[in-house]
Amino acid sequence: MKILVTGGNGMVGKNILEHEKAIHYFLLAPSSTDLNLSDYTSVDNYLKEYQPDFIIHCAGLVGGIQANIARPVDFLVCNLDIGRNIIMAAKNNGIKNFMNIASSCMYPREAQNPLQEELILQGELEPTNEGYALAKIVATRLCEYIVKENSSLQYKTIIPCNLYGKHDKFSNKDSHMVPAVIKKIYEAKQNKATEIDIWGNGLARREFMYTEDLVDFVYFALEKFDQLPQNINVGLGFDYTINDYYQTIAGVIGFDGKFVHDLTKPIGMRQKVVDVTKLKQLGWEHKTSLEEGIKKTVEYFKIAILHD
């Protein structure tokens, strides 16, 4: 099977390409020079030339709370253009199978946890990443509309919880929480700091899954794509507090200083954990524990730092 993986240079894309099952498929992972997803003509021409059997769409502009707050226009428009172009070009070129990888940020901020797939557009979004969420909702709905108009097409959406792992961004400004905290605590230990600040009271709850687990599901789904529901959550089905993540990361790195809570900083949604009922019905669940995933990610981070 010839599969086009968009976003092959991102965290999820790189893990897809490196997975042990990748050798069973012919994977196309063009750079942005070869495939400009922001330009419909470029996408259309690429699909006409290479004619993939299947598309896994995981490209996008991503970032943590600070990046989303600072650049809402970019996070909306860039992701909106990318999603629309690849989905419509796939449809217009007769590609029957499309896996759209979205995000649990699409769920309403006040929705009852665990978050069920049917809750999309059932309430107001979290303001700190609303632009990104809106773009992902549009792509998800577009896949639904396409299937509604033509039931012979399988354009389905995977909704992962928050992710971390190899090939993540380790930056104070652009990262999601786990890689940002790994960098912060690692540098604090290197600098012999005695305390670290935590945004908010640390009691907000988050569900972070190791990226390799998501990629395991991607390959699982490739083999059972006709059995997947239209939209499906992929996550742990349980969560941890922000304080738990800080303490686990500190334990792995060996930082023994104290934590100070900065109550002036935004914390986002107080809880966000996905419902995994449909996932379990398919017979799949994650494999990597939090401590094991953090250990692997810290090791990768150390290698990345030394390489830079």
C-alpha positions in Angstrom: 0.0 0.0 0.0 1.3 3.4 -1.0 0.7 5.9 1.9 1.2 9.6 1.9 2.1 10.9 5.4 1.7 14.7 5.7 3.8 16.3 8.4 6.5 13.7 8.1 9.0 16.1 9.7 6.8 16.6 12.8 6.7 14.5 16.0 3.9 12.2 15.0 5.0 11.9 11.4 8.6 11.0 12.3 7.4 8.4 14.7 5.2 6.9 12.0 8.2 6.7 9.6 10.4 5.1 12.3 7.9 2.5 13.5 8.8 -1.2 13.1 5.7 -1.7 10.9 6.7 1.0 8.4 8.7 -1.5 6.4 5.4 -3.2 5.3 4.2 -0.1 3.5 5.5 2.3 0.8 5.5 5.6 2.7 5.7 9.0 1.0 6.8 11.8 3.3 7.5 14.9 1.2 9.2 18.0 2.7 7.4 21.3 2.5 9.5 22.1 -0.5 8.1 19.1 -2.4 4.5 19.5 -1.1 3.2 22.9 -0.1 0.1 22.0 1.8 -0.9 25.7 2.0 -1.3 25.8 -1.8 -4.2 23.7 -3.3 -2.6 23.5 -6.7 0.7 22.1 -5.2 -1.3 19.5 -3.3 -3.4 18.5 -6.3 -0.4 18.2 -8.6 1.4 16.0 -6.0 -1.5 13.6 -5.7 -1.9 13.4 -9.4 1.8 12.5 -9.8 2.2 10.0 -6.9 -1.3 8.6 -6.6 -1.2 7.3 -3.0 -3.7 4.7 -1.9 -4.1 6.1 1.5 -3.4 9.4 3.3 -2.5 9.9 6.9 -2.8 13.6 7.6 -0.8 14.7 10.7 0.7 18.0 9.4 -0.1 21.2 11.1 1.1 24.3 13.0 1.3 23.2 16.7 2.4 24.7 19.9 1.6 25.1 23.6 -0.5 27.7 25.5 1.9 30.6 25.0 2.2 30.1 21.3 -1.5 29.7 20.8 -2.3 32.9 22.8 0.4 34.9 20.9 -0.5 33.8 17.4 -4.2 32.9 17.1 -4.4 34.0 13.5 -1.6 31.7 12.4 -3.0 28.7 14.3 -6.4 29.2 12.7 -5.6 30.2 9.1 -2.5 27.9 8.6 -4.3 24.8 9.9 -7.5 25.7 8.1 -5.7 26.0 4.8 -3.7 22.8 5.3 -6.7 20.7 6.3 -9.0 21.9 3.6 -6.4 21.6 0.8 -5.3 18.0 1.6 -8.9 16.7 2.2 -10.4 18.3 -0.9 -7.5 17.4 -3.1 -7.8 13.8 -1.9 -11.5 13.7 -2.6 -11.1 15.3 -6.1 -8.4 12.8 -7.0 -10.5 9.8 -6.0 -8.5 8.7 -3.0 -10.8 6.4 -1.0 -9.0 6.2 2.4 -8.1 9.2 4.5 -7.0 9.2 8.1 -7.4 12.7 9.6 -5.5 13.2 12.9 -7.2 15.9 14.9 -6.9 16.9 18.6 -8.9 16.7 21.8 -8.8 20.5 22.0 -11.8 20.3 19.7 -14.0 19.5 22.7 -15.9 22.2 24.6 -14.2 23.7 27.6 -17.1 23.0 30.0 -17.9 19.5 28.6 -18.4 16.7 31.0 -15.4 14.4 31.3 -14.6 11.8 30.0 -15.0 13.5 26.6 -17.1 11.5 24.2 -16.8 11.9 20.4 -20.3 13.2 20.1 -19.5 16.3 22.1 -17.8 18.2 19.3 -19.5 21.6 18.7 -21.7 21.1 21.8 -20.3 24.1 23.6 -17.8 27.0 23.8 -14.1 26.2 23.2 -11.2 26.8 25.4 -10.0 30.4 24.5 -6.3 29.7 24.9 -6.3 27.5 21.8 -9.5 28.3 20.1 -8.0 29.1 16.7 -6.3 25.7 16.4 -9.4 23.9 17.7 -11.6 25.6 15.1 -9.4 24.6 12.3 -9.4 21.0 13.5 -13.2 21.0 13.8 -13.6 22.2 10.2 -11.3 19.4 8.9 -13.2 16.8 11.0 -16.6 18.0 9.8 -15.4 18.1 6.2 -14.5 14.5 6.4 -17.9 13.7 7.8 -19.6 15.7 5.0 -17.6 13.9 2.3 -18.6 10.5 3.7 -22.2 11.6 4.0 -22.2 12.6 0.3 -20.3 9.5 -0.9 -20.4 6.4 1.4 -17.9 4.6 -0.7 -15.2 6.9 0.7 -13.6 6.4 4.1 -12.5 9.7 5.5 -12.2 9.2 9.2 -10.8 11.2 12.1 -8.5 10.1 14.9 -8.8 12.3 18.0 -5.6 11.9 20.2 -5.3 13.2 23.7 -2.2 15.3 24.4 1.0 13.8 23.3 4.7 13.8 24.2 7.8 11.7 23.2 10.6 11.5 20.7 10.9 14.3 18.2 8.9 16.7 20.4 9.7 20.4 20.6 11.6 21.3 23.7 11.2 25.0 24.0 10.1 27.4 26.8 7.7 29.3 24.5 6.4 26.9 21.7 6.3 23.5 23.5 3.4 21.6 25.0 3.6 21.1 28.7 5.5 17.8 29.1 8.5 18.7 26.9 8.6 22.3 28.2 8.7 20.9 31.8 11.4 18.4 30.9 13.6 21.2 29.6 12.8 23.5 32.5 13.6 20.9 35.2 16.7 19.6 33.3 18.1 23.1 33.1 17.2 23.8 36.7 19.3 20.8 37.8 22.2 21.8 35.5 22.1 25.3 37.0 21.7 24.0 40.6 18.4 25.9 41.0 16.6 25.3 44.3 13.0 25.9 43.1 10.8 25.8 39.9 7.6 27.7 39.2 4.4 25.9 38.1 1.7 27.8 36.3 -1.5 27.9 38.4 -2.1 25.7 41.5 -1.0 22.5 39.7 -4.3 20.8 40.3 -5.6 21.0 36.7 -5.7 17.6 35.2 -4.3 16.5 31.8 -4.0 13.3 29.8 -0.7 12.9 28.0 0.0 9.8 26.0 3.5 8.7 24.7 3.6 9.3 20.9 4.7 5.8 20.0 1.5 4.5 21.5 -0.5 6.7 19.1 1.6 5.5 16.2 0.9 1.9 17.3 -2.8 2.7 17.0 -2.2 4.3 13.5 -0.8 1.1 12.2 -3.5 -0.9 14.0 -6.1 1.3 12.4 -4.6 0.8 8.9 -5.4 -2.9 9.1 -8.9 -2.3 10.4 -9.8 0.9 8.8 -13.3 -0.2 7.6 -14.1 -1.1 11.3 -13.3 2.3 12.7 -16.2 4.7 13.6 -16.3 8.0 11.8 -14.5 9.7 14.8 -12.6 8.0 17.5 -10.7 9.1 20.6 -7.2 7.7 21.1 -5.9 8.1 24.7 -5.4 6.6 28.1 -8.9 7.1 29.4 -7.4 8.6 32.7 -5.4 11.6 33.7 -2.9 13.1 36.1 -2.6 16.5 37.8 0.0 19.0 36.5 1.8 18.5 39.9 2.0 14.8 39.1 3.7 15.5 35.8 6.2 17.8 37.5 7.0 15.4 40.2 7.4 12.4 37.9 9.7 14.4 35.6 11.7 15.7 38.6 12.1 12.1 39.8 13.4 10.8 36.5 15.8 13.8 36.1 16.9 13.7 39.7 15.8 17.3 40.6 15.1 17.6 44.4 14.3 21.3 44.6 10.9 22.7 45.6 7.9 23.8 43.4 6.4 27.3 43.6 2.9 27.9 42.2 2.4 31.1 40.1 -1.3 31.8 40.5 -1.2 34.7 38.0 -0.6 32.4 35.0 -3.4 30.8 32.8 -4.0 27.1 33.2 -6.4 26.3 30.3 -9.1 23.7 30.9 -9.3 22.3 34.4 -9.7 18.8 33.1 -9.5 17.1 29.7 -9.6 13.3 29.5 -11.1 11.4 26.5 -13.6 8.6 26.6 -12.0 5.4 25.2 -15.1 3.2 25.1 -15.0 2.9 21.3 -11.2 2.3 21.4 -11.6 -0.6 23.8 -14.4 -2.0 21.7 -11.9 -2.2 18.8 -9.5 -4.1 21.1 -6.7 -1.6 21.5 -5.1 0.2 24.5 -2.0 2.1 25.2 1.2 0.3 26.4 3.5 2.9 27.9 3.3 4.0 31.5 3.9 7.6 32.5 7.2 7.0 34.1 8.4 4.8 31.3 7.4 7.4 28.7 9.0 10.2 30.6 12.3 8.2 30.9 12.4 7.5 27.2 11.6 11.2 26.4 14.2 12.5 28.8 16.8 10.2 27.2 15.8 11.5 23.7 16.0 15.1 25.0 19.5 14.6 26.3 20.6 13.2 23.0 18.9 16.1 21.1 20.6 18.6 23.4 24.1 17.1 22.9 23.5 16.9 19.1 22.6 20.6 19.0 
